[in-house]
Amino acid sequence: KVKHMTELTLDESIGARIVAPNPDDPEKTEKYYLSILESQPMNVEANYNLGLLEAETGSHEKALPFFKKALEAAPGESRHWISYIDTLIRAEFLLEAKKVLELAKNKGAKGEAFNRLEEKLAEQANFNPEPPDSALHDLINLWNQQDFSKTADEAKRLISDFPRSATLYNLYAASKASLGEYDEAIEGYQLYL
């Protein structure tokens, strides 16, 4: 179960960290935490603080494994969920962020910070109408393998998260046409228009 931390805002939760001996020297701070992880790879605070350090410098993808390890080691801490989800959003891993946010809520996460993450996720999905490159790559691989049924199913699933994606509607409709399901193909094209 996730601890309820209503007194923290999203920014406060993400900014909260135990300060290393060299807070003004990110390189020394990183070395400090990495030295802890050499002997204690699942050290919660070292992983969490390294994640924060990477995220603060804009290295969101580098921060993710550290946040994930902190979350796995101490899943009851709201700040671990919040930082991990926020960084997934910033790295534009929107589908994964949505899954992790739903998991957190299923485990009892609630409060202003989680509500703000949900809003941020919705805003980001509206701002970027196309799914992440990795999801498109997988979908195009299905198309190239001529697995039109799976392509249509996966495109339809992704459309629920990215309802403004021209690429998804086109792949869905083209897959349906390739399967000889012309009514569904026409409907797919019309839904986008």
Secondary structure as a PSIPRED ss2 file (coil, helix, strand):
# PSIPRED VFORMAT (PSIPRED V4.0)

   1 K C   1.000  0.000  0.000
   2 V C   1.000  0.000  0.000
   3 K C   1.000  0.000  0.000
   4 H C   1.000  0.000  0.000
   5 M C   1.000  0.000  0.000
   6 T C   1.000  0.000  0.000
   7 E C   1.000  0.000  0.000
   8 L C   1.000  0.000  0.000
   9 T C   1.000  0.000  0.000
  10 L H   0.000  1.000  0.000
  11 D H   0.000  1.000  0.000
  12 E H   0.000  1.000  0.000
  13 S H   0.000  1.000  0.000
  14 I H   0.000  1.000  0.000
  15 G H   0.000  1.000  0.000
  16 A C   1.000  0.000  0.000
  17 R C   1.000  0.000  0.000
  18 I C   1.000  0.000  0.000
  19 V C   1.000  0.000  0.000
  20 A C   1.000  0.000  0.000
  21 P C   1.000  0.000  0.000
  22 N C   1.000  0.000  0.000
  23 P C   1.000  0.000  0.000
  24 D C   1.000  0.000  0.000
  25 D C   1.000  0.000  0.000
  26 P H   0.000  1.000  0.000
  27 E H   0.000  1.000  0.000
  28 K H   0.000  1.000  0.000
  29 T H   0.000  1.000  0.000
  30 E H   0.000  1.000  0.000
  31 K H   0.000  1.000  0.000
  32 Y H   0.000  1.000  0.000
  33 Y H   0.000  1.000  0.000
  34 L H   0.000  1.000  0.000
  35 S H   0.000  1.000  0.000
  36 I H   0.000  1.000  0.000
  37 L H   0.000  1.000  0.000
  38 E H   0.000  1.000  0.000
  39 S H   0.000  1.000  0.000
  40 Q C   1.000  0.000  0.000
  41 P C   1.000  0.000  0.000
  42 M C   1.000  0.000  0.000
  43 N C   1.000  0.000  0.000
  44 V H   0.000  1.000  0.000
  45 E H   0.000  1.000  0.000
  46 A H   0.000  1.000  0.000
  47 N H   0.000  1.000  0.000
  48 Y H   0.000  1.000  0.000
  49 N H   0.000  1.000  0.000
  50 L H   0.000  1.000  0.000
  51 G H   0.000  1.000  0.000
  52 L H   0.000  1.000  0.000
  53 L H   0.000  1.000  0.000
  54 E H   0.000  1.000  0.000
  55 A H   0.000  1.000  0.000
  56 E H   0.000  1.000  0.000
  57 T C   1.000  0.000  0.000
  58 G C   1.000  0.000  0.000
  59 S C   1.000  0.000  0.000
  60 H H   0.000  1.000  0.000
  61 E H   0.000  1.000  0.000
  62 K H   0.000  1.000  0.000
  63 A H   0.000  1.000  0.000
  64 L H   0.000  1.000  0.000
  65 P H   0.000  1.000  0.000
  66 F H   0.000  1.000  0.000
  67 F H   0.000  1.000  0.000
  68 K H   0.000  1.000  0.000
  69 K H   0.000  1.000  0.000
  70 A H   0.000  1.000  0.000
  71 L H   0.000  1.000  0.000
  72 E H   0.000  1.000  0.000
  73 A H   0.000  1.000  0.000
  74 A C   1.000  0.000  0.000
  75 P C   1.000  0.000  0.000
  76 G C   1.000  0.000  0.000
  77 E C   1.000  0.000  0.000
  78 S H   0.000  1.000  0.000
  79 R H   0.000  1.000  0.000
  80 H H   0.000  1.000  0.000
  81 W H   0.000  1.000  0.000
  82 I H   0.000  1.000  0.000
  83 S H   0.000  1.000  0.000
  84 Y H   0.000  1.000  0.000
  85 I H   0.000  1.000  0.000
  86 D H   0.000  1.000  0.000
  87 T H   0.000  1.000  0.000
  88 L H   0.000  1.000  0.000
  89 I H   0.000  1.000  0.000
  90 R H   0.000  1.000  0.000
  91 A C   1.000  0.000  0.000
  92 E C   1.000  0.000  0.000
  93 F C   1.000  0.000  0.000
  94 L H   0.000  1.000  0.000
  95 L H   0.000  1.000  0.000
  96 E H   0.000  1.000  0.000
  97 A H   0.000  1.000  0.000
  98 K H   0.000  1.000  0.000
  99 K H   0.000  1.000  0.000
 100 V H   0.000  1.000  0.000
 101 L H   0.000  1.000  0.000
 102 E H   0.000  1.000  0.000
 103 L H   0.000  1.000  0.000
 104 A H   0.000  1.000  0.000
 105 K H   0.000  1.000  0.000
 106 N H   0.000  1.000  0.000
 107 K C   1.000  0.000  0.000
 108 G C   1.000  0.000  0.000
 109 A C   1.000  0.000  0.000
 110 K C   1.000  0.000  0.000
 111 G C   1.000  0.000  0.000
 112 E H   0.000  1.000  0.000
 113 A H   0.000  1.000  0.000
 114 F H   0.000  1.000  0.000
 115 N H   0.000  1.000  0.000
 116 R H   0.000  1.000  0.000
 117 L H   0.000  1.000  0.000
 118 E H   0.000  1.000  0.000
 119 E H   0.000  1.000  0.000
 120 K H   0.000  1.000  0.000
 121 L H   0.000  1.000  0.000
 122 A H   0.000  1.000  0.000
 123 E H   0.000  1.000  0.000
 124 Q H   0.000  1.000  0.000
 125 A H   0.000  1.000  0.000
 126 N H   0.000  1.000  0.000
 127 F H   0.000  1.000  0.000
 128 N C   1.000  0.000  0.000
 129 P C   1.000  0.000  0.000
 130 E C   1.000  0.000  0.000
 131 P C   1.000  0.000  0.000
 132 P C   1.000  0.000  0.000
 133 D H   0.000  1.000  0.000
 134 S H   0.000  1.000  0.000
 135 A H   0.000  1.000  0.000
 136 L H   0.000  1.000  0.000
 137 H H   0.000  1.000  0.000
 138 D H   0.000  1.000  0.000
 139 L H   0.000  1.000  0.000
 140 I H   0.000  1.000  0.000
 141 N H   0.000  1.000  0.000
 142 L H   0.000  1.000  0.000
 143 W H   0.000  1.000  0.000
 144 N H   0.000  1.000  0.000
 145 Q C   1.000  0.000  0.000
 146 Q C   1.000  0.000  0.000
 147 D C   1.000  0.000  0.000
 148 F H   0.000  1.000  0.000
 149 S H   0.000  1.000  0.000
 150 K H   0.000  1.000  0.000
 151 T H   0.000  1.000  0.000
 152 A H   0.000  1.000  0.000
 153 D H   0.000  1.000  0.000
 154 E H   0.000  1.000  0.000
 155 A H   0.000  1.000  0.000
 156 K H   0.000  1.000  0.000
 157 R H   0.000  1.000  0.000
 158 L H   0.000  1.000  0.000
 159 I H   0.000  1.000  0.000
 160 S H   0.000  1.000  0.000
 161 D H   0.000  1.000  0.000
 162 F C   1.000  0.000  0.000
 163 P C   1.000  0.000  0.000
 164 R C   1.000  0.000  0.000
 165 S C   1.000  0.000  0.000
 166 A H   0.000  1.000  0.000
 167 T H   0.000  1.000  0.000
 168 L H   0.000  1.000  0.000
 169 Y H   0.000  1.000  0.000
 170 N H   0.000  1.000  0.000
 171 L H   0.000  1.000  0.000
 172 Y H   0.000  1.000  0.000
 173 A H   0.000  1.000  0.000
 174 A H   0.000  1.000  0.000
 175 S H   0.000  1.000  0.000
 176 K H   0.000  1.000  0.000
 177 A H   0.000  1.000  0.000
 178 S H   0.000  1.000  0.000
 179 L C   1.000  0.000  0.000
 180 G C   1.000  0.000  0.000
 181 E C   1.000  0.000  0.000
 182 Y H   0.000  1.000  0.000
 183 D H   0.000  1.000  0.000
 184 E H   0.000  1.000  0.000
 185 A H   0.000  1.000  0.000
 186 I H   0.000  1.000  0.000
 187 E H   0.000  1.000  0.000
 188 G H   0.000  1.000  0.000
 189 Y H   0.000  1.000  0.000
 190 Q H   0.000  1.000  0.000
 191 L H   0.000  1.000  0.000
 192 Y H   0.000  1.000  0.000
 193 L C   1.000  0.000  0.000
